[in-house]
Amino acid sequence: MSRNAGMLATIHPPAHPPTVWATATTYAGRTVRQFVRTPQLLIVNAVTSTMFLLIFRFVFGGAIQTGPVKYVDFLIPALAAVSGLFSTGAVGVAEDADTGMFDRMRSLPVPRAAVLLGRAIADTALITWGTFVTLVVGFIVGFRVHGGVLGALAGLGLCVLFAASFAWLQIFLGLIAGSAQAAQGIGFSVFPLIFVSSAYVPVESMPGWLQPFAENQPVTAMVGSVRALVLGGDTEALLGHTTSWFVVRSLAWSALILVLFATLSTRKFTKL
């Protein structure tokens, strides 16, 4: 008993409250461990994107004309760019709210915004994992890089940035859902952004009244930037814009989505 008392006597409370970064990395580590201990989360995230890849590659691909670019080379960069919209982040956030995890975190002397930042870091890692699986399967079914190593690395970096932006969107959807079941349904609300874009078909193939929206929404800019970097000049000829045109717009959209939904999520979190 005295030995235990002596051990307890050596434990001192921290001199200062935890910093934003310390809180965020701790919560991110907790969430990543949760992913590892729940393999279905890793599997679902990867399988969903892979399912769409295989369906469009082998079922619809033969009917979609993409000019000088092979359809598999047209498709894979798009799926890598939008992996974050297939993630289950909203469900995980809703579960944390349901189980009282967020209530416990708000009762601690830690920065509240840092809790969500930690969740965003972990979700970004999970989305990046799904992107990696998509690329591996893409190479297996015939995808090839034509824009050089630097272009491929830049495209991959943009995919991670998009993942971070979409992670905050998923966090907000999870916070407003009210339950994990509702969050799963709300997650499908972002699918029109994927299908009404250049992700699966060229914008020019859509009805004229739909093209302005498809051309100017964020997914098209994000997909176009990754395609342009990975595939080089063929994509510019196909889509009619330069690489810088797509990259600048994708960066602007990513910043807007991240700032907007990080702000909305933080406000919602403090009012739960």
VOGU-3710 file (C-alpha; in Angstrom, 3 decimals, decimal comma):
1> msrnagmlat> 0,000/0,000/0,000  2,821/2,405/0,905  4,617/1,618/-2,346  1,481/2,484/-4,350  1,072/5,669/-2,347  4,639/6,595/-3,177  4,032/5,986/-6,864  0,911/8,140/-6,837  2,826/10,906/-5,102  5,128/11,258/-8,129
11> ihppahpptv> 2,240/12,101/-10,481  1,787/15,830/-10,918  -0,980/17,650/-12,789  0,119/19,616/-15,859  1,224/23,178/-15,188  -0,832/24,503/-18,097  -3,969/23,344/-19,941  -3,327/21,177/-23,015  -2,546/23,098/-26,193  -4,650/22,924/-29,334
21> watattyagr> -2,113/20,712/-31,072  -1,692/18,357/-28,107  -5,453/17,945/-27,809  -5,926/17,479/-31,541  -3,195/14,861/-31,924  -4,404/12,968/-28,851  -7,961/12,830/-30,146  -6,731/11,952/-33,632  -4,695/9,087/-32,197  -7,733/7,828/-30,296
31> tvrqfvrtpq> -9,838/7,923/-33,475  -7,199/6,193/-35,592  -6,957/3,412/-32,989  -10,730/3,120/-33,192  -10,416/2,666/-36,961  -7,786/-0,041/-36,523  -9,881/-1,876/-33,916  -12,953/-1,647/-36,166  -11,669/-3,060/-39,462  -15,031/-2,664/-41,168
41> llivnavtst> -14,504/1,113/-41,132  -11,327/0,680/-43,158  -12,937/-1,858/-45,441  -16,138/0,100/-46,137  -14,225/3,256/-47,001  -12,035/1,414/-49,495  -14,705/-0,902/-50,890  -17,192/1,874/-51,698  -14,772/3,722/-53,939  -13,504/0,471/-55,460
51> mfllifrfvf> -17,065/-0,610/-56,245  -17,728/2,563/-58,219  -14,367/2,159/-59,929  -15,101/-1,341/-61,151  -18,670/-0,534/-62,206  -17,678/2,459/-64,309  -14,496/0,847/-65,601  -16,078/-2,370/-66,865  -19,822/-1,700/-67,137  -20,218/1,892/-68,325
61> ggaiqtgpvk> -16,709/2,651/-69,545  -17,231/1,267/-73,017  -20,160/3,603/-73,643  -18,427/6,814/-72,508  -16,278/8,660/-75,037  -13,301/10,606/-73,660  -11,452/11,456/-76,852  -7,711/10,765/-76,889  -7,695/9,781/-73,208  -8,479/6,204/-72,256
71> yvdflipala> -11,509/6,030/-70,013  -9,589/4,271/-67,231  -7,074/7,163/-67,220  -9,992/9,616/-67,215  -11,747/7,844/-64,338  -9,097/6,976/-61,741  -7,842/10,531/-61,020  -11,464/11,564/-60,473  -12,136/8,791/-57,973  -8,914/9,600/-56,135
81> avsglfstga> -9,913/13,265/-55,927  -13,403/12,632/-54,538  -12,634/9,768/-52,142  -13,612/12,042/-49,267  -17,206/12,180/-50,477  -17,443/8,381/-50,144  -16,151/8,336/-46,563  -18,126/7,389/-43,470  -16,838/10,306/-41,431  -20,312/11,694/-40,774
91> vgvaedadtg> -21,389/8,391/-39,229  -18,351/8,311/-36,925  -18,978/11,859/-35,738  -22,647/11,092/-35,048  -21,606/8,009/-33,065  -19,194/10,086/-30,962  -22,057/12,467/-30,202  -24,479/9,608/-29,411  -22,121/7,792/-27,067  -21,337/10,907/-25,034
101> mfdrmrslpv> -17,713/11,175/-26,171  -18,141/14,791/-27,169  -19,862/15,556/-23,852  -16,873/14,150/-21,984  -14,453/16,157/-24,104  -16,374/19,384/-23,497  -16,212/18,753/-19,747  -12,405/18,760/-19,875  -10,203/21,886/-19,836  -9,200/21,472/-23,491
111> praavllgra> -9,796/23,739/-26,503  -13,103/22,629/-28,005  -12,116/23,354/-31,581  -9,099/21,069/-31,121  -11,385/18,063/-30,601  -12,878/18,521/-34,053  -9,440/19,231/-35,504  -8,290/15,875/-34,176  -11,305/14,199/-35,731  -10,545/15,927/-39,038
121> iadtalitwg> -6,924/14,743/-38,957  -8,000/11,148/-38,333  -10,712/11,266/-41,016  -8,229/12,734/-43,489  -5,934/9,782/-42,802  -8,816/7,358/-43,387  -9,790/9,075/-46,654  -6,162/9,009/-47,780  -6,146/5,276/-47,119  -9,200/4,925/-49,387
131> tfvtlvvgfi> -7,442/6,999/-52,047  -4,403/4,725/-51,876  -6,591/1,643/-52,362  -8,326/3,321/-55,299  -5,000/4,036/-56,976  -3,716/0,500/-56,420  -6,866/-1,021/-57,913  -6,713/1,563/-60,698  -3,215/0,460/-61,672  -4,371/-3,153/-61,632
141> vgfrvhggvl> -7,197/-2,405/-64,098  -5,016/-0,399/-66,480  -4,528/3,152/-65,165  -1,185/4,763/-65,988  0,435/8,115/-65,164  1,373/10,217/-68,209  2,271/13,551/-66,619  5,552/12,595/-64,959  6,575/11,900/-61,379  6,283/15,508/-60,200
151> galaglglcv> 2,810/15,797/-61,676  1,749/12,577/-59,988  3,091/13,723/-56,603  1,393/17,107/-56,969  -1,863/15,379/-57,869  -1,562/13,137/-54,824  -0,925/16,173/-52,642  -4,091/17,795/-53,955  -6,040/14,616/-53,185  -4,901/14,835/-49,548
161> lfaasfawlq> -5,915/18,504/-49,448  -9,345/17,650/-50,850  -9,618/14,880/-48,250  -9,004/17,411/-45,480  -11,670/19,744/-46,893  -14,244/16,991/-47,280  -13,429/15,703/-43,786  -14,799/18,961/-42,349  -17,890/18,646/-44,540  -18,456/15,138/-43,177
171> iflgliagsa> -17,934/16,370/-39,601  -20,616/19,014/-40,062  -23,047/16,487/-41,547  -22,424/14,165/-38,600  -23,041/16,939/-36,083  -26,380/17,958/-37,593  -27,571/14,406/-38,258  -28,685/13,589/-34,717  -27,939/9,868/-34,999  -25,604/7,482/-36,792
181> qaaqgigfsv> -28,468/6,109/-38,898  -29,482/9,582/-40,018  -25,861/10,473/-40,728  -25,555/7,526/-43,072  -28,514/8,810/-45,069  -27,381/12,433/-45,028  -24,007/11,321/-46,345  -25,663/10,419/-49,639  -26,751/14,049/-50,072  -23,312/14,896/-51,468
191> fplifvssay> -23,510/12,310/-54,252  -25,129/14,710/-56,779  -21,945/16,785/-56,596  -20,034/13,749/-57,847  -22,383/12,696/-60,616  -23,180/16,210/-61,892  -19,513/16,941/-62,535  -16,737/15,830/-64,841  -15,877/12,915/-62,543  -17,436/10,159/-64,659
201> vpvesmpgwl> -18,270/11,825/-67,989  -17,103/14,920/-69,870  -19,244/17,961/-69,070  -19,893/18,457/-72,785  -21,930/15,238/-72,868  -24,519/16,660/-70,424  -27,641/18,623/-71,400  -26,917/22,266/-72,148  -28,933/23,571/-69,189  -26,918/21,388/-66,791
211> qpfaenqpvt> -23,457/22,183/-68,100  -22,995/25,600/-66,380  -23,527/24,046/-62,951  -21,352/21,008/-63,715  -18,578/23,208/-65,090  -18,451/25,593/-62,131  -18,949/23,410/-59,081  -16,047/22,339/-56,810  -15,808/18,667/-57,756  -15,203/19,473/-61,419
221> amvgsvralv> -12,366/21,845/-60,513  -10,836/19,303/-58,123  -11,129/16,412/-60,555  -9,799/18,510/-63,428  -6,744/19,610/-61,445  -5,723/16,039/-60,597  -6,364/14,865/-64,164  -4,339/17,703/-65,628  -1,378/16,989/-63,354  -1,453/13,213/-63,767
231> lggdteallg> -2,265/12,966/-67,474  -0,632/16,061/-68,927  -1,572/17,730/-72,212  -4,183/15,203/-73,321  -6,458/16,348/-70,520  -6,087/20,000/-71,521  -7,178/19,123/-75,055  -10,117/17,132/-73,726  -11,400/19,587/-71,093  -10,407/22,867/-72,745
241> httswfvvrs> -8,534/24,458/-69,826  -4,935/24,638/-68,680  -3,538/22,869/-65,647  -3,157/26,150/-63,759  -6,805/27,031/-64,480  -7,952/23,870/-62,704  -5,382/23,968/-59,888  -6,105/27,564/-58,884  -9,845/26,916/-58,771  -9,467/23,665/-56,880
251> lawsalilvl> -7,295/25,369/-54,255  -9,832/28,172/-53,886  -12,728/25,723/-53,525  -10,785/23,626/-51,018  -10,007/26,667/-48,865  -13,624/27,814/-49,000  -15,021/24,391/-48,055  -12,509/23,913/-45,255  -13,003/27,350/-43,688  -16,785/27,302/-44,080
261> fatlstrkft> -17,427/23,867/-42,627  -14,733/24,126/-39,957  -16,455/27,294/-38,744  -19,949/25,816/-38,909  -18,821/22,592/-37,234  -17,093/24,409/-34,381  -20,178/26,531/-33,716  -22,436/23,493/-33,800  -20,107/21,542/-31,518  -20,165/24,237/-28,851
271> kl> -23,983/24,194/-28,837  -24,505/20,422/-28,575
//
